[in-house]
Amino acid sequence: MRGALASLPLLLAVLAERPTAGVPVALGAMLAGINDRPGSRRAAVTRLGVPALAGSAGLLLGTMIAAAAGGGRSLVVLPLVFGVLGLVAGAFSSTGPVASSCGTQVLVAAVIGAGMPLPEPGPARALLFLAGAGWLLLLRLVLPSPGRPGNGPYRLDGEREAVAAVYESVSRLLRATGGPRALDSRAALSAALDQAQDALAGPRLRSRSGSAAERRLHALYAAAFPLVEAATALAWAGVPLPARLVAGPRRLADAVRTGGSCGPLPAPARTDAGLRALDDALLRAAAVFDRPERSSQGTAKGRPEGSAPKRAWSAAGREYGLRVAVCCATSTVVAQWLHHEHWYWLPATTVFLVKPDLGPLVSRVLCRAVGTVAGAAVFGLSALLLSGVLSGPYPLVGAVALCGALLPVATRHFAVQTAVVTVLVLSLVLLGGEPPAAWGRVVESLLACGTVLLAGHLPLPGRRGHTVRAALDTAVGAAHRYLGHVLDAPEDHAGRGALRRDAYRSLAAARTAIDLTAAELPPVARHSAGSDGVAGAVERLIDTTTACAVHLGHRADRLPSAHAERLAVHLSELDQAWTGPRREMSAL
């Protein structure tokens, strides 16, 4: 629904007989729609708004570059400028998801601003682009979520579901304890915590009436930390648990979704440190859930802030930035040399394809090619069938609205997203007064696929594998900090919780980087050799540290010899696993 309503400014521009003014608006809404994901509304402000500002600046910069280059045509100036811009934006993109969206939008918008012939001046284009993205963001904030559960304020639906997912994941981990799926369930719990942390960390869009509900959600999220710790320690012990213990966290999850009371919770037998910790955590959580909403107090001091921000000009940032620069400069040279009317499509497409967070390179290139051909075929066939029935700009506006409605679903698969975006872009091209170009879109996309595939495996100066190495460095450091804090200050529960989240989140990021690199072609995949063993050693160390933390938190004496021996074994394993692959990756 949001995607379809996002085309309303474009319709108004067409009704005002200014369709070209609606093109930047639709572009801003389209790129914001690509960034839109399920989750909290407050997180959407940053996830959609900041990249929109970057895209608006890029569109203005592109028009200025075109004016300086003389009509947007140059075999020297444009490739050089876009190469430098790609280097900076690519390095910045490596620092996080929002930064990645910012880098993509500023590059794409700059290329479009330099190549797309629109009568509106640069500042007007930038404001219209920002208005389109702002309109979609406004819809994201004010429209209720479909099928929303519970009775709380709908603007907190995303946060409430994210917190409920944490309790649901605790229940699944307790059920899997002692079985073959325990590790997978523990990883799913870590992912649920990451999502809840992100959902509650956005701008504080609270009103007078909603502040109590917001504080309560923070309190419910904080109440899950002891449960998470106890469940992780029990999973580490590997002893199957009674089925009735699963019901407690599940009832808490239902209470978060409905806003009601959790009711009586089944208590475990307090026979060891893990079960005592689980019982205490359930009792504390029940007290928080039964507390009146107006008196619920958030525990911000116990909420982890996540990993330290990455530096843009790190080794991984330079590696990615250099690859983006090569792709942008090369594709611009090819596009300028071909003198194609829609030359800007080629560098704009390479920017999307070179993003490393869209999956393995070969996979996304194939998906792009298939999606473009399918989208161009659908657009051409639709235009042929409707040519004798409908005419004018309104069928194109309808196509944009339909694509906007499909975009949230299409983002689940890159090929489908490409097909939808292709139809949308071809519609905007016609609304902008340019000639039909379905076949040209296919040719430009295939050239971009070849450019990115070549640049992605080109041996550039310096070493490769910086992304995996940097992610493993971060994970190993976080695991050591967590262990040191547990041994030195076991009574500091808030600090321990923050370091535990940092350790597990860093481990998840490292595994993502490893899996992505390992799925590439051999010239790239070989740089991740041995890294999976390092991640496994880090995981075992963190899990054992959590079990030690639970033991120290419920007994005044020191660690038992079995725990201390396991820690020593895992530390030795990690040292051996990390030394060899690190030396090999550094030599490549």
Backbone torsions as a table, in degrees:
resi	resn	phi	psi	omega
1	MET	NA	-43.9	179.9
2	ARG	-60.1	-43.0	-177.9
3	GLY	-61.8	-39.2	178.9
4	ALA	-69.1	-43.1	179.3
5	LEU	-66.9	-21.8	179.6
6	ALA	-65.4	-18.8	179.5
7	SER	-84.7	-0.5	-179.1
8	LEU	-59.4	-44.9	176.8
9	PRO	-59.7	-34.9	176.4
10	LEU	-64.2	-41.7	177.5
11	LEU	-62.4	-41.3	179.0
12	LEU	-63.6	-38.4	177.9
13	ALA	-65.1	-38.7	177.8
14	VAL	-67.4	-41.5	178.3
15	LEU	-63.9	-31.1	177.7
16	ALA	-84.1	6.1	-179.8
17	GLU	61.2	35.1	174.5
18	ARG	-129.8	61.3	-175.5
19	PRO	-62.9	-30.7	-179.5
20	THR	-65.9	-28.7	177.5
21	ALA	-70.1	-23.5	179.0
22	GLY	-81.2	-15.1	-178.1
23	VAL	-65.2	-50.2	176.9
24	PRO	-61.6	-33.4	177.6
25	VAL	-62.5	-46.5	-180.0
26	ALA	-66.0	-35.7	176.8
27	LEU	-63.2	-44.3	178.5
28	GLY	-62.0	-41.7	178.5
29	ALA	-67.4	-37.6	-179.6
30	MET	-64.0	-48.4	-178.8
31	LEU	-66.7	-35.3	175.5
32	ALA	-66.9	-36.6	177.6
33	GLY	-64.9	-34.7	176.8
34	ILE	-65.0	-35.0	179.9
35	ASN	-81.1	-15.0	-176.8
36	ASP	-72.0	129.3	-179.9
37	ARG	-135.6	157.5	174.0
38	PRO	-59.8	143.6	-178.2
39	GLY	152.3	-164.2	-174.7
40	SER	-77.8	154.3	178.7
41	ARG	-70.1	-38.3	-178.1
42	ARG	-64.9	-37.0	177.6
43	ALA	-68.1	-28.3	179.7
44	ALA	-66.2	-26.7	178.9
45	VAL	-60.2	-44.7	178.0
46	THR	-76.7	-43.0	-175.0
47	ARG	-65.2	-32.3	-179.8
48	LEU	-102.6	-39.2	-172.5
49	GLY	-71.8	-44.6	-177.1
50	VAL	-65.7	-47.0	174.8
51	PRO	-61.0	-32.4	178.0
52	ALA	-64.1	-40.5	175.9
53	LEU	-62.4	-41.4	177.9
54	ALA	-64.0	-41.9	178.7
55	GLY	-65.0	-38.3	177.6
56	SER	-62.7	-43.7	176.9
57	ALA	-64.1	-38.5	178.7
58	GLY	-64.7	-38.5	179.2
59	LEU	-64.6	-42.2	177.1
60	LEU	-65.0	-42.2	178.8
61	LEU	-62.7	-39.9	180.0
62	GLY	-62.4	-41.4	178.3
63	THR	-65.6	-35.1	177.6
64	MET	-69.0	-39.2	177.8
65	ILE	-64.2	-41.9	179.5
66	ALA	-62.3	-41.7	178.9
67	ALA	-64.3	-39.6	-179.9
68	ALA	-70.7	-31.6	-178.6
69	ALA	-83.7	-9.8	178.9
70	GLY	84.3	74.9	178.1
71	GLY	79.1	13.5	177.2
72	GLY	73.5	29.9	179.2
73	ARG	-131.2	119.6	177.7
74	SER	-171.1	132.8	177.6
75	LEU	-85.2	-6.5	-177.2
76	VAL	-119.5	-54.5	-172.9
77	VAL	-65.0	-52.1	-176.6
78	LEU	-63.5	-46.7	177.0
79	PRO	-60.3	-38.5	-179.9
80	LEU	-66.0	-46.3	-178.4
81	VAL	-65.2	-45.5	-179.8
82	PHE	-68.9	-29.8	175.7
83	GLY	-65.9	-44.4	178.2
84	VAL	-65.6	-43.5	179.2
85	LEU	-63.6	-37.8	177.5
86	GLY	-66.2	-36.3	178.2
87	LEU	-62.6	-46.6	-178.3
88	VAL	-69.6	-49.0	-178.3
89	ALA	-65.3	-37.2	178.4
90	GLY	-65.5	-42.9	178.1
91	ALA	-63.1	-41.4	178.8
92	PHE	-66.4	-34.2	-178.2
93	SER	-64.2	-23.6	-176.2
94	SER	-76.0	-4.2	-174.5
95	THR	-88.1	-10.0	179.5
96	GLY	165.1	171.5	-176.9
97	PRO	-63.1	-45.0	179.9
98	VAL	-66.7	-40.3	177.3
99	ALA	-63.5	-36.2	177.2
100	SER	-63.2	-42.8	177.4
101	SER	-65.0	-38.3	178.1
102	CYS	-63.5	-46.7	-179.5
103	GLY	-62.0	-40.0	178.8
104	THR	-65.6	-47.1	-176.0
105	GLN	-67.4	-38.0	-179.0
106	VAL	-67.2	-36.2	178.6
107	LEU	-71.6	-48.5	-179.5
108	VAL	-61.5	-45.7	-179.1
109	ALA	-65.8	-37.1	178.3
110	ALA	-64.4	-41.6	178.7
111	VAL	-65.9	-44.2	178.8
112	ILE	-64.5	-41.6	178.5
113	GLY	-62.1	-32.4	-179.8
114	ALA	-80.0	-26.3	-172.3
115	GLY	-112.2	-24.5	-174.9
116	MET	-84.2	119.8	-177.5
117	PRO	-80.2	101.8	176.1
118	LEU	-121.1	145.1	-178.2
119	PRO	-72.9	-20.6	-177.8
120	GLU	-70.3	141.3	177.5
121	PRO	-68.1	165.6	-176.6
122	GLY	-55.4	-50.5	179.8
123	PRO	-59.5	-38.0	179.0
124	ALA	-66.0	-41.2	178.1
125	ARG	-59.7	-44.6	-178.5
126	ALA	-62.4	-42.7	179.5
127	LEU	-67.3	-38.3	178.4
128	LEU	-66.4	-41.4	176.5
129	PHE	-58.9	-46.8	-179.6
130	LEU	-64.6	-36.0	178.9
131	ALA	-65.3	-39.9	178.5
132	GLY	-63.8	-44.7	178.3
133	ALA	-67.7	-38.9	178.9
134	GLY	-64.6	-36.3	178.0
135	TRP	-64.2	-43.3	177.4
136	LEU	-64.9	-39.5	178.3
137	LEU	-63.6	-39.9	177.6
138	LEU	-61.9	-43.2	176.3
139	LEU	-61.6	-38.7	179.2
140	ARG	-62.2	-34.1	-175.7
141	LEU	-83.0	-32.8	-170.4
142	VAL	-101.1	-23.5	-177.6
143	LEU	-83.8	136.0	177.9
144	PRO	-69.9	153.9	178.3
145	SER	-74.1	141.5	178.5
146	PRO	-67.3	136.9	178.1
147	GLY	65.8	31.8	-177.1
148	ARG	-67.3	135.7	177.5
149	PRO	-91.5	167.6	171.7
150	GLY	78.5	-178.3	-175.9
151	ASN	-121.0	4.0	-178.2
152	GLY	-73.4	176.7	178.0
153	PRO	-61.3	129.0	-172.5
154	TYR	-66.9	-18.2	179.0
155	ARG	-68.9	-12.1	178.0
156	LEU	-105.7	16.5	-178.8
157	ASP	-57.1	-47.0	-177.4
158	GLY	-63.4	-42.8	178.8
159	GLU	-64.3	-42.7	-178.1
160	ARG	-64.0	-43.2	179.7
161	GLU	-66.0	-37.1	179.6
162	ALA	-65.6	-40.9	178.6
163	VAL	-69.4	-40.3	178.0
164	ALA	-61.8	-36.2	179.9
165	ALA	-63.6	-29.3	177.7
166	VAL	-65.0	-48.7	179.3
167	TYR	-64.7	-37.5	177.3
168	GLU	-62.9	-38.9	179.6
169	SER	-69.7	-34.0	174.3
170	VAL	-61.7	-42.6	178.4
171	SER	-60.7	-42.8	-179.7
172	ARG	-66.3	-37.2	179.5
173	LEU	-66.3	-41.6	178.0
174	LEU	-63.1	-37.6	178.7
175	ARG	-67.1	-35.2	-176.4
176	ALA	-84.6	-9.4	-177.0
177	THR	-58.0	130.7	-178.2
178	GLY	86.9	-1.0	-179.2
179	GLY	-115.6	-179.9	-175.8
180	PRO	-72.7	-15.6	-176.7
181	ARG	-100.4	13.9	-177.3
182	ALA	-64.4	-44.0	-179.6
183	LEU	-64.0	-42.0	178.2
184	ASP	-63.9	-38.8	179.3
185	SER	-68.3	-35.8	177.6
186	ARG	-67.3	-38.7	176.6
187	ALA	-65.3	-38.6	177.5
188	ALA	-65.3	-36.5	176.1
189	LEU	-64.2	-41.3	177.5
190	SER	-62.2	-40.5	178.1
191	ALA	-64.9	-39.7	178.4
192	ALA	-63.9	-38.8	176.3
193	LEU	-64.6	-40.3	177.5
194	ASP	-59.5	-44.8	-177.9
195	GLN	-66.8	-40.0	178.5
196	ALA	-67.4	-39.7	177.9
197	GLN	-60.9	-43.6	178.4
198	ASP	-66.4	-38.8	-177.8
199	ALA	-64.9	-33.8	-177.3
200	LEU	-94.4	2.3	-174.3
201	ALA	-103.7	4.8	-177.7
202	GLY	-78.4	-174.6	177.7
203	PRO	-58.7	147.3	-176.0
204	ARG	-88.0	90.5	-178.8
205	LEU	-90.9	54.4	-174.5
206	ARG	-94.1	145.8	172.0
207	SER	-108.8	175.1	-178.0
208	ARG	-60.8	-38.9	-177.5
209	SER	-78.3	-23.7	-174.9
210	GLY	-98.1	-6.5	-174.5
211	SER	-66.3	-35.2	179.5
212	ALA	-65.7	-43.0	178.1
213	ALA	-63.5	-35.6	-179.8
214	GLU	-68.1	-43.9	177.9
215	ARG	-62.4	-36.8	-179.7
216	ARG	-64.8	-41.0	178.8
217	LEU	-61.7	-41.0	177.2
218	HIS	-62.7	-38.7	179.0
219	ALA	-67.2	-39.9	178.5
220	LEU	-66.7	-36.7	177.3
221	TYR	-65.4	-44.3	179.5
222	ALA	-65.0	-32.2	179.9
223	ALA	-67.9	-16.9	179.6
224	ALA	-79.0	-20.6	-175.1
225	PHE	-58.6	-50.0	178.4
226	PRO	-61.3	-35.2	177.0
227	LEU	-63.6	-43.0	179.2
228	VAL	-60.7	-45.0	-178.8
229	GLU	-63.5	-45.0	-179.8
230	ALA	-65.3	-43.3	-180.0
231	ALA	-64.1	-37.9	178.1
232	THR	-65.1	-41.3	178.4
233	ALA	-65.1	-39.4	178.6
234	LEU	-67.2	-38.8	176.7
235	ALA	-65.1	-36.0	177.6
236	TRP	-64.2	-39.0	179.7
237	ALA	-66.4	-29.7	174.0
238	GLY	76.9	18.9	179.6
239	VAL	-97.4	123.3	178.9
240	PRO	-57.2	145.1	-175.4
241	LEU	-110.5	155.8	175.8
242	PRO	-60.3	144.0	-176.4
243	ALA	-62.6	-27.7	-176.7
244	ARG	-67.3	-20.6	-179.8
245	LEU	-68.9	-22.8	-179.2
246	VAL	-68.3	-26.6	-174.0
247	ALA	-68.9	-31.5	-176.7
248	GLY	-60.0	-60.3	178.9
249	PRO	-60.8	-31.8	179.1
250	ARG	-67.1	-37.9	176.3
251	ARG	-65.7	-35.6	176.3
252	LEU	-64.5	-39.6	178.0
253	ALA	-62.0	-43.5	178.6
254	ASP	-64.1	-37.1	179.5
255	ALA	-66.4	-36.0	177.0
256	VAL	-64.3	-43.1	-176.7
257	ARG	-68.4	-39.8	-174.9
258	THR	-91.8	-17.3	-176.2
259	GLY	78.6	9.9	-179.2
260	GLY	-95.6	-167.5	179.8
261	SER	-85.4	154.1	-178.6
262	CYS	-83.5	-19.9	-179.4
263	GLY	73.6	-171.7	180.0
264	PRO	-67.5	140.6	-179.0
265	LEU	-115.5	137.8	178.0
266	PRO	-67.9	130.6	-178.0
267	ALA	-98.9	138.6	177.9
268	PRO	-80.8	159.9	173.0
269	ALA	-69.9	132.5	-174.6
270	ARG	-87.7	67.1	-174.3
271	THR	-96.2	-18.6	177.3
272	ASP	-147.9	178.8	-173.6
273	ALA	-63.1	-40.1	-178.8
274	GLY	-64.1	-45.0	179.8
275	LEU	-69.9	-35.7	175.0
276	ARG	-63.1	-41.1	178.5
277	ALA	-64.4	-39.3	178.5
278	LEU	-65.4	-42.4	179.4
279	ASP	-63.5	-46.2	178.7
280	ASP	-61.8	-40.5	-179.3
281	ALA	-65.5	-39.6	178.0
282	LEU	-64.9	-41.3	178.8
283	LEU	-63.4	-44.2	179.5
284	ARG	-66.5	-39.4	178.8
285	ALA	-64.8	-41.7	179.3
286	ALA	-61.5	-38.1	178.4
287	ALA	-64.3	-39.5	178.3
288	VAL	-68.1	-41.3	-178.5
289	PHE	-66.9	-35.1	-177.8
290	ASP	-84.5	-5.1	179.4
291	ARG	-73.1	138.5	177.7
292	PRO	-57.0	146.4	-174.7
293	GLU	-60.6	-38.0	-176.0
294	ARG	-67.9	-21.3	-179.3
295	SER	-101.6	0.6	179.4
296	SER	-67.0	131.8	-179.7
297	GLN	-115.9	129.5	176.2
298	GLY	-68.0	152.0	178.6
299	THR	-115.8	69.1	-175.9
300	ALA	-62.2	-29.9	-178.0
301	LYS	-67.6	-22.4	178.1
302	GLY	-93.6	-1.9	-177.3
303	ARG	-87.9	121.0	-177.9
304	PRO	-68.5	147.9	-179.2
305	GLU	-96.0	-3.0	177.6
306	GLY	88.9	-174.2	-176.4
307	SER	-72.6	157.7	176.5
308	ALA	-64.7	147.1	-178.7
309	PRO	-63.5	145.0	179.7
310	LYS	-82.1	154.7	176.8
311	ARG	-90.6	137.5	-177.4
312	ALA	-66.2	-39.1	-174.1
313	TRP	-95.0	35.7	172.8
314	SER	-77.8	177.8	179.2
315	ALA	-61.2	-42.6	179.0
316	ALA	-66.2	-39.3	178.2
317	GLY	-64.5	-40.7	178.7
318	ARG	-66.2	-40.0	-179.5
319	GLU	-62.7	-47.5	-179.4
320	TYR	-69.0	-41.9	179.4
321	GLY	-61.2	-39.7	178.7
322	LEU	-65.0	-38.6	179.2
323	ARG	-68.0	-39.9	176.7
324	VAL	-64.4	-41.3	180.0
325	ALA	-62.1	-44.1	179.2
326	VAL	-62.5	-43.3	-179.7
327	CYS	-63.8	-46.0	-177.9
328	CYS	-64.3	-47.7	-177.6
329	ALA	-65.3	-45.3	-178.7
330	THR	-63.4	-47.0	-178.6
331	SER	-65.7	-33.2	177.7
332	THR	-68.4	-40.9	177.2
333	VAL	-61.0	-46.5	-179.9
334	VAL	-62.6	-44.4	-178.4
335	ALA	-64.5	-41.1	179.1
336	GLN	-68.4	-36.6	-179.0
337	TRP	-68.4	-34.5	-180.0
338	LEU	-74.8	-17.4	-178.9
339	HIS	56.1	36.3	177.6
340	HIS	-74.5	143.9	-177.3
341	GLU	-63.1	-35.3	178.8
342	HIS	-104.6	51.1	-174.9
343	TRP	-59.8	-27.6	-175.2
344	TYR	-68.8	-17.1	177.8
345	TRP	-61.8	-37.3	-175.2
346	LEU	-64.7	-55.4	177.8
347	PRO	-66.3	-32.3	178.6
348	ALA	-64.7	-38.9	179.1
349	THR	-67.9	-39.5	179.5
350	THR	-62.8	-32.8	179.5
351	VAL	-62.4	-44.0	177.9
352	PHE	-66.2	-40.6	-174.6
353	LEU	-71.1	-31.2	-174.1
354	VAL	-80.4	-8.2	179.5
355	LYS	-63.0	125.7	-177.3
356	PRO	-77.8	-13.5	-176.8
357	ASP	-90.0	13.3	177.7
358	LEU	-104.9	10.6	179.3
359	GLY	110.8	177.3	179.3
360	PRO	-58.0	148.6	-172.7
361	LEU	-59.3	-51.1	-177.8
362	VAL	-62.4	-40.1	-179.7
363	SER	-63.0	-46.6	-177.7
364	ARG	-71.3	-29.4	176.0
365	VAL	-66.3	-45.4	178.4
366	LEU	-64.0	-41.5	178.6
367	CYS	-63.7	-38.1	179.0
368	ARG	-64.5	-44.4	-179.3
369	ALA	-63.4	-47.9	-179.3
370	VAL	-64.5	-43.8	-178.8
371	GLY	-64.0	-39.7	179.4
372	THR	-65.6	-45.4	178.8
373	VAL	-61.3	-43.6	-179.7
374	ALA	-64.7	-44.3	-179.8
375	GLY	-64.4	-42.7	178.8
376	ALA	-65.0	-37.9	178.8
377	ALA	-66.1	-42.8	178.3
378	VAL	-63.0	-43.2	179.9
379	PHE	-64.5	-46.3	-179.1
380	GLY	-63.6	-42.4	179.6
381	LEU	-66.2	-40.9	178.9
382	SER	-64.4	-42.3	178.5
383	ALA	-63.1	-36.8	180.0
384	LEU	-69.5	-41.8	-177.8
385	LEU	-71.7	-31.7	-176.5
386	LEU	-95.8	-2.9	-174.8
387	SER	-61.8	-34.9	-178.9
388	GLY	-90.0	-3.6	-176.3
389	VAL	-109.8	-48.4	-177.3
390	LEU	-120.9	146.8	177.3
391	SER	-145.0	170.0	-179.2
392	GLY	88.8	-173.3	-174.3
393	PRO	-81.0	-15.4	-171.6
394	TYR	-67.4	-36.7	173.1
395	PRO	-60.6	-33.5	178.7
396	LEU	-69.5	-39.1	176.1
397	VAL	-63.1	-40.7	176.6
398	GLY	-61.7	-39.1	177.6
399	ALA	-64.2	-40.7	177.8
400	VAL	-63.2	-42.6	179.2
401	ALA	-63.6	-42.1	179.0
402	LEU	-64.3	-43.2	178.4
403	CYS	-64.6	-38.4	176.8
404	GLY	-62.0	-37.9	178.0
405	ALA	-69.1	-32.9	-178.7
406	LEU	-82.2	-20.2	-172.2
407	LEU	-59.5	-44.3	179.6
408	PRO	-58.1	-35.0	177.8
409	VAL	-78.5	-36.7	-176.2
410	ALA	-67.2	-24.6	-178.4
411	THR	-65.4	-9.9	179.5
412	ARG	-72.6	-19.3	178.5
413	HIS	-140.6	130.9	-172.4
414	PHE	-64.3	-35.7	-179.8
415	ALA	-67.3	-43.0	178.8
416	VAL	-66.1	-42.1	177.5
417	GLN	-60.1	-41.7	179.2
418	THR	-62.1	-42.0	179.6
419	ALA	-62.5	-43.7	179.8
420	VAL	-65.7	-44.9	-179.8
421	VAL	-64.6	-35.3	178.4
422	THR	-61.1	-47.0	177.8
423	VAL	-61.5	-42.1	-179.3
424	LEU	-63.8	-45.5	-178.0
425	VAL	-65.8	-42.5	178.8
426	LEU	-62.6	-34.8	176.1
427	SER	-67.0	-42.5	179.4
428	LEU	-66.8	-33.5	177.7
429	VAL	-60.4	-44.2	179.0
430	LEU	-68.5	-38.1	177.5
431	LEU	-66.3	-28.4	178.7
432	GLY	-79.3	0.2	176.7
433	GLY	90.6	7.7	178.9
434	GLU	-89.7	159.6	-179.7
435	PRO	-71.6	159.4	177.1
436	PRO	-57.2	145.0	-173.6
437	ALA	-150.4	40.8	-179.4
438	ALA	-63.5	-45.5	179.5
439	TRP	-66.1	-40.2	177.5
440	GLY	-61.7	-35.4	178.2
441	ARG	-62.7	-40.7	178.8
442	VAL	-64.6	-46.6	-178.6
443	VAL	-62.1	-46.3	-179.2
444	GLU	-62.7	-40.4	-179.7
445	SER	-66.4	-40.0	178.3
446	LEU	-66.5	-37.6	175.3
447	LEU	-64.3	-40.4	178.1
448	ALA	-64.3	-39.1	178.5
449	CYS	-61.3	-43.7	178.3
450	GLY	-65.0	-39.3	179.6
451	THR	-63.3	-47.1	-178.0
452	VAL	-69.0	-38.3	178.6
453	LEU	-62.6	-39.1	178.5
454	LEU	-70.8	-46.9	-178.0
455	ALA	-67.7	-29.8	-179.3
456	GLY	-69.0	-21.1	179.9
457	HIS	-117.4	10.5	179.5
458	LEU	-74.1	130.4	177.5
459	PRO	-73.7	103.7	179.9
460	LEU	-92.2	164.0	178.8
461	PRO	-59.7	144.4	179.3
462	GLY	95.0	-177.3	-177.3
463	ARG	-92.8	158.7	177.9
464	ARG	-104.4	172.4	176.4
465	GLY	81.9	18.5	-178.6
466	HIS	-64.3	-35.3	-177.0
467	THR	-63.5	-47.6	179.4
468	VAL	-65.6	-43.9	-178.4
469	ARG	-63.4	-42.3	179.8
470	ALA	-66.4	-39.7	179.6
471	ALA	-65.9	-39.4	178.1
472	LEU	-69.2	-39.1	175.9
473	ASP	-56.8	-45.3	180.0
474	THR	-63.6	-43.1	-178.6
475	ALA	-66.2	-43.1	179.6
476	VAL	-63.9	-44.5	178.4
477	GLY	-62.1	-41.9	179.4
478	ALA	-64.8	-38.9	178.9
479	ALA	-64.7	-41.2	179.2
480	HIS	-67.3	-38.4	178.2
481	ARG	-65.1	-40.1	179.0
482	TYR	-63.7	-45.9	179.7
483	LEU	-62.7	-45.1	-179.8
484	GLY	-60.2	-39.8	-179.1
485	HIS	-69.0	-39.7	179.5
486	VAL	-62.8	-40.8	-178.5
487	LEU	-76.0	-33.0	-175.8
488	ASP	-88.7	-34.2	-176.0
489	ALA	-139.5	67.8	-176.9
490	PRO	-65.2	-18.8	-179.1
491	GLU	-82.9	-11.1	-179.2
492	ASP	-84.7	84.9	-175.7
493	HIS	-68.9	-38.1	-177.9
494	ALA	-66.1	-47.6	178.7
495	GLY	-64.6	-36.4	178.6
496	ARG	-64.9	-41.1	179.3
497	GLY	-62.9	-41.3	179.2
498	ALA	-64.3	-42.8	-179.6
499	LEU	-70.7	-33.3	176.8
500	ARG	-64.5	-44.7	178.1
501	ARG	-62.6	-40.6	179.2
502	ASP	-62.9	-40.4	-178.7
503	ALA	-66.7	-48.7	-179.3
504	TYR	-67.9	-36.1	-179.8
505	ARG	-69.8	-39.4	177.1
506	SER	-64.7	-37.8	177.2
507	LEU	-63.6	-42.7	179.1
508	ALA	-63.3	-40.5	178.1
509	ALA	-64.7	-38.9	178.5
510	ALA	-65.2	-42.5	178.9
511	ARG	-64.4	-37.1	177.4
512	THR	-63.0	-45.0	179.0
513	ALA	-63.9	-39.4	179.5
514	ILE	-65.6	-47.4	-178.5
515	ASP	-63.0	-38.8	-179.6
516	LEU	-65.8	-45.6	-179.5
517	THR	-68.2	-39.1	-178.9
518	ALA	-65.8	-23.8	-179.4
519	ALA	-85.1	-3.0	179.7
520	GLU	-80.1	177.4	175.5
521	LEU	-66.2	158.8	-174.9
522	PRO	-50.0	-40.0	-179.8
523	PRO	-58.7	-27.5	178.3
524	VAL	-98.2	-40.5	-175.0
525	ALA	-62.7	-29.2	-176.8
526	ARG	-65.1	-17.1	-179.8
527	HIS	-76.0	-10.0	177.4
528	SER	-102.8	11.6	-177.7
529	ALA	-59.3	129.2	177.3
530	GLY	82.7	-8.4	-175.3
531	SER	-73.0	-28.0	179.4
532	ASP	-65.9	-34.6	175.7
533	GLY	-65.2	-35.8	176.9
534	VAL	-65.2	-44.8	179.6
535	ALA	-61.8	-38.8	177.2
536	GLY	-63.9	-39.7	177.9
537	ALA	-65.9	-39.7	177.3
538	VAL	-63.0	-42.9	-179.0
539	GLU	-61.7	-44.6	180.0
540	ARG	-64.2	-37.8	179.0
541	LEU	-66.2	-42.8	-179.0
542	ILE	-66.5	-43.4	179.4
543	ASP	-62.1	-41.8	179.0
544	THR	-66.4	-38.6	176.9
545	THR	-61.4	-40.1	177.8
546	THR	-63.8	-41.7	177.3
547	ALA	-63.0	-38.6	177.0
548	CYS	-65.8	-39.0	179.6
549	ALA	-62.3	-41.7	178.6
550	VAL	-64.5	-41.7	180.0
551	HIS	-63.8	-47.2	-179.2
552	LEU	-66.9	-28.2	-179.3
553	GLY	-75.9	-15.1	-177.1
554	HIS	-122.9	9.9	172.8
555	ARG	-144.6	146.3	-177.2
556	ALA	-87.2	-14.6	-177.0
557	ASP	-84.2	-177.3	-178.9
558	ARG	-80.0	177.1	-179.7
559	LEU	-64.8	143.0	173.4
560	PRO	-67.5	160.2	-175.5
561	SER	-62.8	-32.7	-179.6
562	ALA	-63.4	-41.5	178.9
563	HIS	-66.8	-44.7	-179.1
564	ALA	-62.3	-40.7	178.7
565	GLU	-65.3	-40.0	178.1
566	ARG	-63.8	-39.9	177.0
567	LEU	-61.4	-45.0	-179.0
568	ALA	-63.3	-40.1	178.9
569	VAL	-63.6	-44.9	-177.1
570	HIS	-69.2	-36.6	176.1
571	LEU	-63.2	-41.3	178.3
572	SER	-66.5	-41.5	177.9
573	GLU	-60.9	-43.0	-178.8
574	LEU	-65.6	-40.9	180.0
575	ASP	-63.2	-43.4	-179.9
576	GLN	-70.0	-39.6	-177.8
577	ALA	-68.8	-33.9	-175.1
578	TRP	-84.7	-31.8	-176.9
579	THR	-66.2	-46.5	-177.9
580	GLY	-65.2	-57.6	-179.9
581	PRO	-60.9	-33.5	179.6
582	ARG	-65.4	-39.3	177.9
583	ARG	-66.3	-40.3	179.9
584	GLU	-66.7	-44.1	-179.4
585	MET	-65.7	-34.8	179.2
586	SER	-69.2	-27.8	-178.2
587	ALA	-81.5	-17.7	-177.0
588	LEU	-76.3	NA	NA
